């Protein structure tokens, strides 16, 4: 892991992998909500939640001091 307040290439790769992995279920739930008649604006909250979680994950990696578990 990188030093605190920096992101190395490995951190970015790990974050991108997590982002891709967790996008699939979020998008699937979004599509199911749309298919069941939920208004698009309401269904988009699921995508917003996914975006918020990915931003939190990136921030956590950025402020981590590298001494924690991977």
C-alpha positions in Angstrom: 0.0 0.0 0.0 1.1 3.6 -0.6 2.0 6.1 2.0 -0.7 8.3 3.6 -2.2 10.9 1.2 -0.8 9.2 -1.9 -2.1 6.6 -4.2 0.3 4.3 -6.0 -0.5 2.2 -9.1 -1.4 -0.8 -7.1 -3.9 1.1 -5.0 -5.5 2.5 -8.2 -5.7 -1.0 -9.8 -7.3 -2.4 -6.6 -9.8 0.4 -6.5 -10.7 0.0 -10.2 -11.1 -3.7 -9.7 -13.5 -3.2 -6.8 -15.3 -0.5 -8.7 -15.9 -2.9 -11.6 -16.9 -5.8 -9.3 -19.5 -3.9 -7.4 -20.9 -2.1 -10.4 -22.4 -5.3 -11.8 -24.9 -5.9 -8.9 -25.7 -2.2 -8.6 -26.5 -2.0 -12.3 -28.5 -5.2 -12.1 -30.7 -3.9 -9.3 -31.1 -0.7 -11.2 -32.3 -2.5 -14.3 -34.7 -4.7 -12.2 -36.1 -1.5 -10.6 -36.6 0.1 -14.1 -38.2 -3.1 -15.4 -40.6 -3.3 -12.4 -41.9 0.2 -13.2 -39.9 2.3 -10.7 -39.3 5.8 -12.0 -35.9 6.3 -13.5 -35.0 9.1 -11.0 -35.8 6.8 -8.0 -33.9 3.9 -9.5 -30.9 6.1 -10.1 -30.4 6.4 -6.3 -29.0 2.9 -6.5 -26.3 4.1 -8.9 -25.7 7.2 -6.8 -25.2 4.9 -3.8 -22.7 2.8 -5.8 -20.8 6.0 -6.8 -20.7 7.2 -3.2 -19.3 3.9 -2.0 -16.6 3.9 -4.7 -15.7 7.4 -3.7 -15.5 6.3 0.0 -13.3 3.4 -1.0 -10.9 5.7 -2.9 -10.8 8.2 0.0 -10.1 5.4 2.4 -7.2 4.2 0.3 -5.9 7.8 0.0 -5.9 8.5 3.7 -4.7 5.1 4.8 -1.1 5.0 6.1 -0.4 1.6 4.5 0.0 -0.2 7.8 -3.5 -1.8 7.7 -4.6 -5.0 6.1 -5.1 -5.2 2.3 
